[in-house]
């Protein structure tokens, strides 16, 4: 089974084309793998930031509850002071002695 000159003129360029296609497939697989790795790294970074943000949120909630407690204590203190001012002393200021 020998090849004639005309058949070789067609077969040789097709061999080069087939080689180029095979090389492109190999490069495409490496490019796909690199893209998958980059996407994985982006997702990992996003997950890290999400965890950090949720930790900051929990700290904010703690600060808010602390501020709320301080506000309640301040209100109680002001209320006590107001009651102390309004409370009348049992004998001071009730009687005026004009006989004097």
Biopython code that builds the backbone (N, CA, C, O; Angstrom):
import numpy as np
from Bio.PDB.StructureBuilder import StructureBuilder

atoms = [
    (1, "UNK", "N", (0.831, -1.161, 0.000)),
    (1, "UNK", "CA", (0.000, 0.000, 0.000)),
    (1, "UNK", "C", (0.891, 1.245, 0.000)),
    (1, "UNK", "O", (1.206, 1.807, 1.048)),
    (2, "UNK", "N", (1.251, 1.619, -1.102)),
    (2, "UNK", "CA", (2.104, 2.782, -1.255)),
    (2, "UNK", "C", (1.258, 3.996, -1.602)),
    (2, "UNK", "O", (0.180, 3.877, -2.185)),
    (3, "UNK", "N", (1.765, 5.157, -1.235)),
    (3, "UNK", "CA", (1.049, 6.404, -1.497)),
    (3, "UNK", "C", (1.600, 7.040, -2.759)),
    (3, "UNK", "O", (2.809, 7.030, -2.990)),
    (4, "UNK", "N", (0.752, 7.568, -3.540)),
    (4, "UNK", "CA", (1.156, 8.261, -4.760)),
    (4, "UNK", "C", (1.454, 9.716, -4.438)),
    (4, "UNK", "O", (1.105, 10.190, -3.357)),
    (5, "UNK", "N", (2.074, 10.413, -5.328)),
    (5, "UNK", "CA", (2.465, 11.811, -5.141)),
    (5, "UNK", "C", (1.285, 12.722, -4.852)),
    (5, "UNK", "O", (1.384, 13.629, -4.026)),
    (6, "UNK", "N", (0.166, 12.486, -5.531)),
    (6, "UNK", "CA", (-1.012, 13.315, -5.333)),
    (6, "UNK", "C", (-1.581, 13.091, -3.939)),
    (6, "UNK", "O", (-2.012, 14.039, -3.282)),
    (7, "UNK", "N", (-1.585, 11.874, -3.498)),
    (7, "UNK", "CA", (-2.093, 11.554, -2.157)),
    (7, "UNK", "C", (-1.208, 12.165, -1.074)),
    (7, "UNK", "O", (-1.706, 12.602, -0.036)),
    (8, "UNK", "N", (0.103, 12.196, -1.314)),
    (8, "UNK", "CA", (1.024, 12.801, -0.348)),
    (8, "UNK", "C", (0.821, 14.315, -0.272)),
    (8, "UNK", "O", (0.975, 14.914, 0.792)),
    (9, "UNK", "N", (0.473, 14.931, -1.410)),
    (9, "UNK", "CA", (0.220, 16.367, -1.400)),
    (9, "UNK", "C", (-0.970, 16.701, -0.505)),
    (9, "UNK", "O", (-1.002, 17.783, 0.082)),
    (10, "UNK", "N", (-1.923, 15.828, -0.386)),
    (10, "UNK", "CA", (-3.102, 16.050, 0.456)),
    (10, "UNK", "C", (-2.838, 15.590, 1.887)),
    (10, "UNK", "O", (-3.266, 16.255, 2.831)),
    (11, "UNK", "N", (-2.148, 14.475, 2.066)),
    (11, "UNK", "CA", (-1.952, 13.872, 3.387)),
    (11, "UNK", "C", (-1.019, 14.692, 4.260)),
    (11, "UNK", "O", (-1.281, 14.838, 5.454)),
    (12, "UNK", "N", (0.057, 15.230, 3.709)),
    (12, "UNK", "CA", (1.044, 15.952, 4.520)),
    (12, "UNK", "C", (0.454, 17.229, 5.110)),
    (12, "UNK", "O", (0.626, 17.439, 6.311)),
    (13, "UNK", "N", (-0.229, 18.102, 4.362)),
    (13, "UNK", "CA", (-0.830, 19.280, 4.998)),
    (13, "UNK", "C", (-1.884, 18.910, 6.052)),
    (13, "UNK", "O", (-2.018, 19.594, 7.066)),
    (14, "UNK", "N", (-2.619, 17.841, 5.810)),
    (14, "UNK", "CA", (-3.611, 17.418, 6.798)),
    (14, "UNK", "C", (-2.931, 16.947, 8.079)),
    (14, "UNK", "O", (-3.482, 17.118, 9.166)),
    (15, "UNK", "N", (-1.759, 16.365, 7.969)),
    (15, "UNK", "CA", (-1.006, 15.938, 9.144)),
    (15, "UNK", "C", (-0.612, 17.150, 9.980)),
    (15, "UNK", "O", (-0.713, 17.139, 11.207)),
    (16, "UNK", "N", (-0.158, 18.204, 9.283)),
    (16, "UNK", "CA", (0.197, 19.426, 10.009)),
    (16, "UNK", "C", (-1.038, 20.041, 10.678)),
    (16, "UNK", "O", (-0.975, 20.504, 11.817)),
    (17, "UNK", "N", (-2.154, 20.038, 9.954)),
    (17, "UNK", "CA", (-3.396, 20.568, 10.537)),
    (17, "UNK", "C", (-3.822, 19.752, 11.748)),
    (17, "UNK", "O", (-4.256, 20.306, 12.758)),
    (18, "UNK", "N", (-3.698, 18.448, 11.644)),
    (18, "UNK", "CA", (-4.068, 17.579, 12.769)),
    (18, "UNK", "C", (-3.147, 17.837, 13.960)),
    (18, "UNK", "O", (-3.595, 17.819, 15.107)),
    (19, "UNK", "N", (-1.867, 18.074, 13.694)),
    (19, "UNK", "CA", (-0.916, 18.390, 14.771)),
    (19, "UNK", "C", (-1.268, 19.701, 15.453)),
    (19, "UNK", "O", (-1.201, 19.815, 16.677)),
    (20, "UNK", "N", (-1.647, 20.696, 14.646)),
    (20, "UNK", "CA", (-2.048, 21.991, 15.211)),
    (20, "UNK", "C", (-3.291, 21.850, 16.077)),
    (20, "UNK", "O", (-3.375, 22.437, 17.156)),
    (21, "UNK", "N", (-4.251, 21.072, 15.603)),
    (21, "UNK", "CA", (-5.490, 20.859, 16.370)),
    (21, "UNK", "C", (-5.174, 20.150, 17.678)),
    (21, "UNK", "O", (-5.716, 20.514, 18.722)),
    (22, "UNK", "N", (-4.312, 19.149, 17.641)),
    (22, "UNK", "CA", (-3.932, 18.418, 18.856)),
    (22, "UNK", "C", (-3.228, 19.356, 19.842)),
    (22, "UNK", "O", (-3.477, 19.295, 21.046)),
    (23, "UNK", "N", (-2.357, 20.215, 19.333)),
    (23, "UNK", "CA", (-1.660, 21.165, 20.202)),
    (23, "UNK", "C", (-2.641, 22.162, 20.829)),
    (23, "UNK", "O", (-2.527, 22.493, 22.009)),
    (24, "UNK", "N", (-3.598, 22.631, 20.037)),
    (24, "UNK", "CA", (-4.603, 23.557, 20.558)),
    (24, "UNK", "C", (-5.449, 22.898, 21.651)),
    (24, "UNK", "O", (-5.795, 23.542, 22.641)),
    (25, "UNK", "N", (-5.780, 21.629, 21.474)),
    (25, "UNK", "CA", (-6.548, 20.908, 22.495)),
    (25, "UNK", "C", (-5.754, 20.793, 23.797)),
    (25, "UNK", "O", (-6.307, 20.949, 24.886)),
    (26, "UNK", "N", (-4.465, 20.522, 23.674)),
    (26, "UNK", "CA", (-3.624, 20.431, 24.874)),
    (26, "UNK", "C", (-3.532, 21.787, 25.571)),
    (26, "UNK", "O", (-3.633, 21.872, 26.795)),
    (27, "UNK", "N", (-3.340, 22.844, 24.785)),
    (27, "UNK", "CA", (-3.257, 24.175, 25.374)),
    (27, "UNK", "C", (-4.597, 24.582, 25.989)),
    (27, "UNK", "O", (-4.641, 25.220, 27.041)),
    (28, "UNK", "N", (-5.681, 24.205, 25.321)),
    (28, "UNK", "CA", (-7.002, 24.548, 25.839)),
    (28, "UNK", "C", (-7.241, 23.889, 27.198)),
    (28, "UNK", "O", (-7.813, 24.501, 28.099)),
    (29, "UNK", "N", (-6.801, 22.643, 27.337)),
    (29, "UNK", "CA", (-7.000, 21.971, 28.627)),
    (29, "UNK", "C", (-6.182, 22.652, 29.726)),
    (29, "UNK", "O", (-6.650, 22.782, 30.858)),
    (30, "UNK", "N", (-4.952, 23.090, 29.395)),
    (30, "UNK", "CA", (-4.148, 23.775, 30.411)),
    (30, "UNK", "C", (-4.748, 25.147, 30.733)),
    (30, "UNK", "O", (-4.714, 25.577, 31.886)),
    (31, "UNK", "N", (-5.295, 25.834, 29.734)),
    (31, "UNK", "CA", (-5.947, 27.126, 29.964)),
    (31, "UNK", "C", (-7.193, 26.938, 30.832)),
    (31, "UNK", "O", (-7.443, 27.714, 31.754)),
    (32, "UNK", "N", (-7.965, 25.900, 30.524)),
    (32, "UNK", "CA", (-9.161, 25.616, 31.334)),
    (32, "UNK", "C", (-8.787, 25.321, 32.784)),
    (32, "UNK", "O", (-9.462, 25.764, 33.713)),
    (33, "UNK", "N", (-7.712, 24.575, 32.961)),
    (33, "UNK", "CA", (-7.269, 24.244, 34.313)),
    (33, "UNK", "C", (-6.818, 25.517, 35.055)),
    (33, "UNK", "O", (-7.117, 25.684, 36.237)),
    (34, "UNK", "N", (-6.110, 26.397, 34.367)),
    (34, "UNK", "CA", (-5.666, 27.650, 34.979)),
    (34, "UNK", "C", (-6.864, 28.528, 35.346)),
    (34, "UNK", "O", (-6.877, 29.147, 36.410)),
    (35, "UNK", "N", (-7.866, 28.582, 34.472)),
    (35, "UNK", "CA", (-9.075, 29.355, 34.769)),
    (35, "UNK", "C", (-9.822, 28.784, 35.965)),
    (35, "UNK", "O", (-10.326, 29.530, 36.803)),
    (36, "UNK", "N", (-9.892, 27.456, 36.042)),
    (36, "UNK", "CA", (-10.564, 26.819, 37.170)),
    (36, "UNK", "C", (-9.833, 27.120, 38.474)),
    (36, "UNK", "O", (-10.461, 27.357, 39.505)),
    (37, "UNK", "N", (-8.513, 27.108, 38.421)),
    (37, "UNK", "CA", (-7.723, 27.411, 39.614)),
    (37, "UNK", "C", (-7.928, 28.870, 40.040)),
    (37, "UNK", "O", (-8.065, 29.158, 41.229)),
    (38, "UNK", "N", (-7.947, 29.778, 39.075)),
    (38, "UNK", "CA", (-8.152, 31.194, 39.388)),
    (38, "UNK", "C", (-9.544, 31.412, 39.989)),
    (38, "UNK", "O", (-9.699, 32.179, 40.940)),
    (39, "UNK", "N", (-10.551, 30.739, 39.436)),
    (39, "UNK", "CA", (-11.905, 30.858, 39.978)),
    (39, "UNK", "C", (-11.967, 30.310, 41.393)),
    (39, "UNK", "O", (-12.638, 30.873, 42.257)),
    (40, "UNK", "N", (-11.272, 29.221, 41.621)),
    (40, "UNK", "CA", (-11.235, 28.628, 42.962)),
    (40, "UNK", "C", (-10.582, 29.585, 43.960)),
    (40, "UNK", "O", (-11.062, 29.740, 45.082)),
    (41, "UNK", "N", (-9.496, 30.219, 43.550)),
    (41, "UNK", "CA", (-8.815, 31.176, 44.425)),
    (41, "UNK", "C", (-9.701, 32.383, 44.720)),
    (41, "UNK", "O", (-9.738, 32.871, 45.850)),
    (42, "UNK", "N", (-10.423, 32.867, 43.691)),
    (42, "UNK", "CA", (-11.341, 33.992, 43.917)),
    (42, "UNK", "C", (-12.438, 33.612, 44.900)),
    (42, "UNK", "O", (-12.795, 34.401, 45.775)),
    (43, "UNK", "N", (-12.976, 32.400, 44.756)),
    (43, "UNK", "CA", (-14.024, 31.947, 45.666)),
    (43, "UNK", "C", (-13.479, 31.817, 47.084)),
    (43, "UNK", "O", (-14.154, 32.183, 48.046)),
    (44, "UNK", "N", (-12.271, 31.302, 47.216)),
    (44, "UNK", "CA", (-11.649, 31.166, 48.533)),
    (44, "UNK", "C", (-11.455, 32.530, 49.181)),
    (44, "UNK", "O", (-11.734, 32.697, 50.369)),
    (45, "UNK", "N", (-10.982, 33.500, 48.415)),
    (45, "UNK", "CA", (-10.790, 34.856, 48.938)),
    (45, "UNK", "C", (-12.132, 35.465, 49.342)),
    (45, "UNK", "O", (-12.232, 36.130, 50.373)),
    (46, "UNK", "N", (-13.141, 35.241, 48.542)),
    (46, "UNK", "CA", (-14.477, 35.751, 48.857)),
    (46, "UNK", "C", (-14.988, 35.141, 50.162)),
    (46, "UNK", "O", (-15.577, 35.834, 50.992)),
    (47, "UNK", "N", (-14.759, 33.854, 50.334)),
    (47, "UNK", "CA", (-15.173, 33.191, 51.573)),
    (47, "UNK", "C", (-14.426, 33.749, 52.770)),
    (47, "UNK", "O", (-15.006, 33.915, 53.844)),
    (48, "UNK", "N", (-13.155, 34.037, 52.598)),
    (48, "UNK", "CA", (-12.379, 34.620, 53.705)),
    (48, "UNK", "C", (-12.935, 35.980, 54.097)),
    (48, "UNK", "O", (-13.077, 36.277, 55.283)),
    (49, "UNK", "N", (-13.251, 36.807, 53.104)),
    (49, "UNK", "CA", (-13.798, 38.132, 53.389)),
    (49, "UNK", "C", (-15.172, 38.029, 54.042)),
    (49, "UNK", "O", (-15.502, 38.820, 54.926)),
    (50, "UNK", "N", (-15.968, 37.063, 53.614)),
    (50, "UNK", "CA", (-17.296, 36.885, 54.187)),
    (50, "UNK", "C", (-17.189, 36.540, 55.670)),
    (50, "UNK", "O", (-17.946, 37.066, 56.486)),
    (51, "UNK", "N", (-16.262, 35.666, 56.021)),
    (51, "UNK", "CA", (-16.080, 35.295, 57.417)),
    (51, "UNK", "C", (-15.629, 36.512, 58.213)),
    (51, "UNK", "O", (-16.116, 36.743, 59.319)),
    (52, "UNK", "N", (-14.717, 37.281, 57.671)),
    (52, "UNK", "CA", (-14.242, 38.473, 58.351)),
    (52, "UNK", "C", (-15.379, 39.458, 58.556)),
    (52, "UNK", "O", (-15.510, 40.040, 59.633)),
    (53, "UNK", "N", (-16.192, 39.649, 57.548)),
    (53, "UNK", "CA", (-17.301, 40.577, 57.660)),
    (53, "UNK", "C", (-18.298, 40.109, 58.716)),
    (53, "UNK", "O", (-18.822, 40.928, 59.470)),
    (54, "UNK", "N", (-18.563, 38.828, 58.782)),
    (54, "UNK", "CA", (-19.515, 38.348, 59.776)),
    (54, "UNK", "C", (-18.940, 38.500, 61.182)),
    (54, "UNK", "O", (-19.687, 38.762, 62.124)),
    (55, "UNK", "N", (-17.622, 38.340, 61.339)),
    (55, "UNK", "CA", (-17.016, 38.565, 62.640)),
    (55, "UNK", "C", (-17.139, 40.027, 63.028)),
    (55, "UNK", "O", (-17.422, 40.337, 64.185)),
    (56, "UNK", "N", (-16.931, 40.926, 62.083)),
    (56, "UNK", "CA", (-17.086, 42.347, 62.364)),
    (56, "UNK", "C", (-18.521, 42.661, 62.734)),
    (56, "UNK", "O", (-18.765, 43.504, 63.597)),
    (57, "UNK", "N", (-19.466, 42.004, 62.103)),
    (57, "UNK", "CA", (-20.869, 42.209, 62.395)),
    (57, "UNK", "C", (-21.174, 41.783, 63.828)),
    (57, "UNK", "O", (-21.898, 42.481, 64.538)),
    (58, "UNK", "N", (-20.631, 40.649, 64.259)),
    (58, "UNK", "CA", (-20.877, 40.196, 65.621)),
    (58, "UNK", "C", (-20.257, 41.163, 66.627)),
    (58, "UNK", "O", (-20.824, 41.396, 67.695)),
    (59, "UNK", "N", (-19.100, 41.725, 66.293)),
    (59, "UNK", "CA", (-18.498, 42.711, 67.182)),
    (59, "UNK", "C", (-19.367, 43.966, 67.255)),
    (59, "UNK", "O", (-19.499, 44.570, 68.319)),
    (60, "UNK", "N", (-19.946, 44.349, 66.149)),
    (60, "UNK", "CA", (-20.818, 45.517, 66.114)),
    (60, "UNK", "C", (-22.048, 45.272, 66.968)),
    (60, "UNK", "O", (-22.492, 46.168, 67.685)),
    (61, "UNK", "N", (-22.602, 44.073, 66.902)),
    (61, "UNK", "CA", (-23.774, 43.734, 67.705)),
    (61, "UNK", "C", (-23.419, 43.825, 69.186)),
    (61, "UNK", "O", (-24.210, 44.324, 69.985)),
    (62, "UNK", "N", (-22.237, 43.346, 69.551)),
    (62, "UNK", "CA", (-21.809, 43.429, 70.945)),
    (62, "UNK", "C", (-21.660, 44.885, 71.369)),
    (62, "UNK", "O", (-22.058, 45.255, 72.474)),
    (63, "UNK", "N", (-21.089, 45.714, 70.495)),
    (63, "UNK", "CA", (-20.932, 47.128, 70.820)),
    (63, "UNK", "C", (-22.297, 47.804, 70.953)),
    (63, "UNK", "O", (-22.503, 48.628, 71.843)),
    (64, "UNK", "N", (-23.223, 47.450, 70.066)),
    (64, "UNK", "CA", (-24.562, 48.026, 70.131)),
    (64, "UNK", "C", (-25.258, 47.650, 71.430)),
    (64, "UNK", "O", (-25.899, 48.491, 72.060)),
    (65, "UNK", "N", (-25.135, 46.391, 71.833)),
    (65, "UNK", "CA", (-25.779, 45.973, 73.078)),
    (65, "UNK", "C", (-25.108, 46.660, 74.269)),
    (65, "UNK", "O", (-25.777, 47.002, 75.244)),
    (66, "UNK", "N", (-23.804, 46.862, 74.194)),
    (66, "UNK", "CA", (-23.101, 47.564, 75.271)),
    (66, "UNK", "C", (-23.582, 49.011, 75.354)),
    (66, "UNK", "O", (-23.829, 49.528, 76.443)),
    (67, "UNK", "N", (-23.712, 49.659, 74.200)),
    (67, "UNK", "CA", (-24.195, 51.036, 74.180)),
    (67, "UNK", "C", (-25.624, 51.109, 74.700)),
    (67, "UNK", "O", (-25.976, 52.046, 75.417)),
    (68, "UNK", "N", (-26.448, 50.133, 74.348)),
    (68, "UNK", "CA", (-27.838, 50.106, 74.814)),
    (68, "UNK", "C", (-27.875, 49.962, 76.339)),
    (68, "UNK", "O", (-28.658, 50.631, 77.013)),
    (69, "UNK", "N", (-27.021, 49.082, 76.875)),
    (69, "UNK", "CA", (-26.960, 48.913, 78.328)),
    (69, "UNK", "C", (-26.547, 50.207, 79.021)),
    (69, "UNK", "O", (-27.135, 50.596, 80.030)),
    (70, "UNK", "N", (-25.522, 50.875, 78.467)),
    (70, "UNK", "CA", (-25.068, 52.133, 79.048)),
    (70, "UNK", "C", (-26.176, 53.185, 78.997)),
    (70, "UNK", "O", (-26.347, 53.955, 79.942)),
    (71, "UNK", "N", (-26.909, 53.216, 77.919)),
    (71, "UNK", "CA", (-28.005, 54.170, 77.792)),
    (71, "UNK", "C", (-29.091, 53.883, 78.835)),
    (71, "UNK", "O", (-29.621, 54.810, 79.446)),
    (72, "UNK", "N", (-29.419, 52.617, 79.036)),
    (72, "UNK", "CA", (-30.422, 52.252, 80.039)),
    (72, "UNK", "C", (-29.946, 52.635, 81.437)),
    (72, "UNK", "O", (-30.721, 53.162, 82.235)),
    (73, "UNK", "N", (-28.674, 52.371, 81.734)),
    (73, "UNK", "CA", (-28.135, 52.731, 83.047)),
    (73, "UNK", "C", (-28.174, 54.245, 83.241)),
    (73, "UNK", "O", (-28.515, 54.721, 84.323)),
    (74, "UNK", "N", (-27.831, 54.997, 82.214)),
    (74, "UNK", "CA", (-27.861, 56.456, 82.295)),
    (74, "UNK", "C", (-29.289, 56.945, 82.550)),
    (74, "UNK", "O", (-29.506, 57.842, 83.364)),
    (75, "UNK", "N", (-30.255, 56.353, 81.853)),
    (75, "UNK", "CA", (-31.661, 56.731, 82.060)),
    (75, "UNK", "C", (-32.113, 56.425, 83.486)),
    (75, "UNK", "O", (-32.811, 57.231, 84.100)),
    (76, "UNK", "N", (-31.720, 55.268, 84.016)),
    (76, "UNK", "CA", (-32.081, 54.912, 85.392)),
    (76, "UNK", "C", (-31.473, 55.907, 86.383)),
    (76, "UNK", "O", (-32.129, 56.339, 87.331)),
    (77, "UNK", "N", (-30.202, 56.262, 86.144)),
    (77, "UNK", "CA", (-29.515, 57.190, 87.032)),
    (77, "UNK", "C", (-30.204, 58.562, 87.006)),
    (77, "UNK", "O", (-30.413, 59.181, 88.050)),
    (78, "UNK", "N", (-30.554, 59.027, 85.801)),
    (78, "UNK", "CA", (-31.237, 60.316, 85.683)),
    (78, "UNK", "C", (-32.602, 60.266, 86.351)),
    (78, "UNK", "O", (-33.027, 61.238, 86.975)),
    (79, "UNK", "N", (-33.280, 59.155, 86.223)),
    (79, "UNK", "CA", (-34.596, 59.006, 86.832)),
    (79, "UNK", "C", (-34.485, 59.046, 88.361)),
    (79, "UNK", "O", (-35.290, 59.691, 89.033)),
    (80, "UNK", "N", (-33.477, 58.348, 88.902)),
    (80, "UNK", "CA", (-33.264, 58.368, 90.359)),
    (80, "UNK", "C", (-32.949, 59.779, 90.847)),
    (80, "UNK", "O", (-33.473, 60.225, 91.867)),
    (81, "UNK", "N", (-32.074, 60.487, 90.094)),
    (81, "UNK", "CA", (-31.723, 61.857, 90.488)),
    (81, "UNK", "C", (-32.950, 62.761, 90.450)),
    (81, "UNK", "O", (-33.125, 63.608, 91.326)),
    (82, "UNK", "N", (-33.778, 62.591, 89.467)),
    (82, "UNK", "CA", (-34.992, 63.391, 89.356)),
    (82, "UNK", "C", (-35.938, 63.094, 90.521)),
    (82, "UNK", "O", (-36.535, 64.007, 91.090)),
    (83, "UNK", "N", (-36.070, 61.814, 90.870)),
    (83, "UNK", "CA", (-36.927, 61.448, 92.005)),
    (83, "UNK", "C", (-36.377, 62.022, 93.310)),
    (83, "UNK", "O", (-37.139, 62.450, 94.178)),
    (84, "UNK", "N", (-35.040, 62.028, 93.441)),
    (84, "UNK", "CA", (-34.435, 62.569, 94.654)),
    (84, "UNK", "C", (-34.717, 64.075, 94.761)),
    (84, "UNK", "O", (-34.942, 64.578, 95.861)),
    (85, "UNK", "N", (-34.707, 64.789, 93.648)),
    (85, "UNK", "CA", (-34.977, 66.224, 93.671)),
    (85, "UNK", "C", (-36.439, 66.496, 93.996)),
    (85, "UNK", "O", (-36.751, 67.466, 94.686)),
    (86, "UNK", "N", (-37.335, 65.649, 93.505)),
    (86, "UNK", "CA", (-38.760, 65.861, 93.713)),
    (86, "UNK", "C", (-39.220, 65.413, 95.105)),
    (86, "UNK", "O", (-40.252, 65.871, 95.595)),
    (87, "UNK", "N", (-38.470, 64.536, 95.727)),
    (87, "UNK", "CA", (-38.855, 64.049, 97.044)),
    (87, "UNK", "C", (-38.710, 65.177, 98.067)),
    (87, "UNK", "O", (-37.675, 65.837, 98.147)),
    (88, "UNK", "N", (-39.774, 65.377, 98.843)),
    (88, "UNK", "CA", (-39.742, 66.441, 99.862)),
    (88, "UNK", "C", (-39.126, 65.900, 101.136)),
    (88, "UNK", "O", (-39.343, 64.758, 101.540)),
    (89, "UNK", "N", (-38.362, 66.758, 101.736)),
    (89, "UNK", "CA", (-37.752, 66.404, 103.011)),
    (89, "UNK", "C", (-38.830, 66.409, 104.077)),
    (89, "UNK", "O", (-39.729, 67.249, 104.016)),
    (90, "UNK", "N", (-38.784, 65.505, 105.059)),
    (90, "UNK", "CA", (-39.861, 65.385, 106.040)),
    (90, "UNK", "C", (-40.112, 66.658, 106.865)),
    (90, "UNK", "O", (-41.265, 66.929, 107.201)),
    (91, "UNK", "N", (-39.086, 67.447, 107.203)),
    (91, "UNK", "CA", (-39.365, 68.641, 108.000)),
    (91, "UNK", "C", (-38.744, 69.898, 107.431)),
    (91, "UNK", "O", (-39.097, 70.987, 107.884)),
    (92, "UNK", "N", (-37.865, 69.821, 106.494)),
    (92, "UNK", "CA", (-37.252, 71.012, 105.920)),
    (92, "UNK", "C", (-38.234, 71.700, 104.974)),
    (92, "UNK", "O", (-38.798, 71.056, 104.089)),
    (93, "UNK", "N", (-38.436, 72.987, 105.154)),
    (93, "UNK", "CA", (-39.221, 73.773, 104.235)),
    (93, "UNK", "C", (-40.710, 73.624, 104.348)),
    (93, "UNK", "O", (-41.437, 74.203, 103.541)),
    (94, "UNK", "N", (-41.206, 72.871, 105.317)),
    (94, "UNK", "CA", (-42.652, 72.686, 105.441)),
    (94, "UNK", "C", (-43.293, 73.786, 106.294)),
    (94, "UNK", "O", (-44.405, 74.229, 106.006)),
    (95, "UNK", "N", (-42.602, 74.217, 107.328)),
    (95, "UNK", "CA", (-43.163, 75.229, 108.232)),
    (95, "UNK", "C", (-42.294, 76.483, 108.202)),
    (95, "UNK", "O", (-41.066, 76.408, 108.154)),
    (96, "UNK", "N", (-42.950, 77.619, 108.232)),
    (96, "UNK", "CA", (-42.234, 78.873, 108.302)),
    (96, "UNK", "C", (-42.565, 79.491, 109.663)),
    (96, "UNK", "O", (-43.735, 79.672, 110.001)),
    (97, "UNK", "N", (-41.540, 79.809, 110.428)),
    (97, "UNK", "CA", (-41.730, 80.375, 111.766)),
    (97, "UNK", "C", (-41.591, 81.889, 111.695)),
    (97, "UNK", "O", (-40.495, 82.415, 111.507)),
    (98, "UNK", "N", (-42.730, 82.592, 111.848)),
    (98, "UNK", "CA", (-42.728, 84.044, 111.785)),
    (98, "UNK", "C", (-42.588, 84.687, 113.162)),
    (98, "UNK", "O", (-42.547, 85.912, 113.274)),
    (99, "UNK", "N", (-42.517, 83.894, 114.174)),
    (99, "UNK", "CA", (-42.559, 84.447, 115.519)),
    (99, "UNK", "C", (-41.213, 84.999, 115.969)),
    (99, "UNK", "O", (-41.198, 85.679, 116.995)),
    (100, "UNK", "N", (-40.221, 84.804, 115.387)),
    (100, "UNK", "CA", (-39.022, 85.129, 115.753)),
    (100, "UNK", "C", (-38.013, 85.874, 116.175)),
    (100, "UNK", "O", (-36.898, 85.375, 116.323)),
]
sb = StructureBuilder()
sb.init_structure("model")
sb.init_model(0)
sb.init_chain("A")
sb.init_seg("    ")
for serial, (resi, resn, name, xyz) in enumerate(atoms, 1):
    if name == "N":
        sb.init_residue(resn, " ", resi, " ")
    sb.init_atom(name, np.array(xyz, "f"), 0.0, 1.0, " ", f" {name:<3s}", serial, name[0])
structure = sb.get_structure()
